[in-house]
Every structure is written in structure tokens, then in C-alpha cells.
Amino acid sequence: MFTCNVESQAEIDAVAKAVGEARGPIHGLVHSIAFANYSEGMKPFHETNREDFLQAVNISAFSLVALARAFKPYFDEQAAVVTIGISTTRMAAENYGYMAPIKAALHSSVVFLAKSFSADTKIRFNAVCPGLLKTSASAGIPGYLDSYLYAEQATLRKQAVSTREVANAVAFLLSPRSSGINGQELVIDAGMGVNYFDKSIIEKMR
């Protein structure tokens, strides 16, 4: 196990060197890092604290750029990098705070990294974008449970997305079987995004 504080470029460089020298060449990297400071509770978006927002961008989005750069010398020439996004950044959910704009920055970074790395490598960058999941991180989001239960009813199968399903998608994007996929977002939401007007949900609102 290697530890790294991604707010420190020195630690990022050190862990990349340690991992690369011990395990290189690196064939795949999964970026699954996010943080938001909700210590003052959930606020309207326009009242977001500047320091909290910039810290969240640094940890949750820029860390992908910094890690990719640091690991570049140790990557296999056809390595794959996968980050974990969210199914949509166009849904303004109050209880997700300011993290949707942060994830939008992460999604955009995937495209720009794919383009940038293509100049001298065949390394691919993609994002897996799941719907609402049961995770230890999500448990800290105020009001998340109600949103999760709604999302489950909004899926076509009436069953929430599992972490295993997300992991399977990540494994696929890391593998040579996905060699033609680069700079993309793969949404894993069990059809939720096409089913907001499901009859059974509308009937409950009467």
C-alpha cells in the first residue's frame, strides 16, 4: 500500500516514482478520489465558500491531471486511465452541493488529457459515470438516502446501480477490449436518465 495526499505535488511525484519503480510498467490507473467540505452544512450554490470550492476542484478534478502527468514516465505505451464521474452534471440537485460543477471539470479534463497524451502516446483516458450508489462517501451527503431511493425507482429495472456494475465497467475500460474507446464518458445508471417520467413515479405524486 502506498499513501498520498493529492493536495501535495511532491507527494504525487513521490508515489508515482515509488509505484512505477516497484510495479512498472503501469498498464492501468483508476482515479477514484473526491472530497467536499460540508462542515458548515449544505448551502445554496451561490453561497459556496471559495476556499471549499477550490479545495474540491484540487482534490476531485485536478488530481487526475497531476497524477496522469506524474505517472506518465511509468505507463505502458498502451495504458488506460479511468476516473469515476457522475451520470449527469446537468441535474441541479440541492443536496449534492457544489460537487456537480466539480465533476463537470473532471469530465472535461478526461477529454483534454486524452488529446494531450495522444501527441506522443497511445494512452487512453475515459470516465465511468454511475448513477446514485451506496458508498461510504455518499453516506456523508446530507439527504442522500432520499435521493438514492428516488433514483432507484426511476431506473428502468427498479433496482439501483451496484458498485460491482461500476467496477465491471472500469475493468472493461482498462482492458484491451476497449482499445477503440478514448475521451469518453460511460454512463452506468440502469436507464434512470431516460425514465424521469415513469408512470409509477408520477402516480405517487397524485
Protein Blocks (a to p, Z undefined) as FASTA:
>chain_A
ZZddfkbmklmmmmmmmmmmmmmccfbdcdddddddfknopadfklpcfklmmmmmmmmm
mmmmmmmmmmmmmpcfkbccdddddfbfkbccfklojmlmmmmmmmmmmmmmmmmmmmmp
cbdcddddddddddfklmmpghklmmmmmmmmmpmnopacdfklmmmmmmmmmpmklmmg
ghiacddeehmmmmmmgfklmmmmZZ
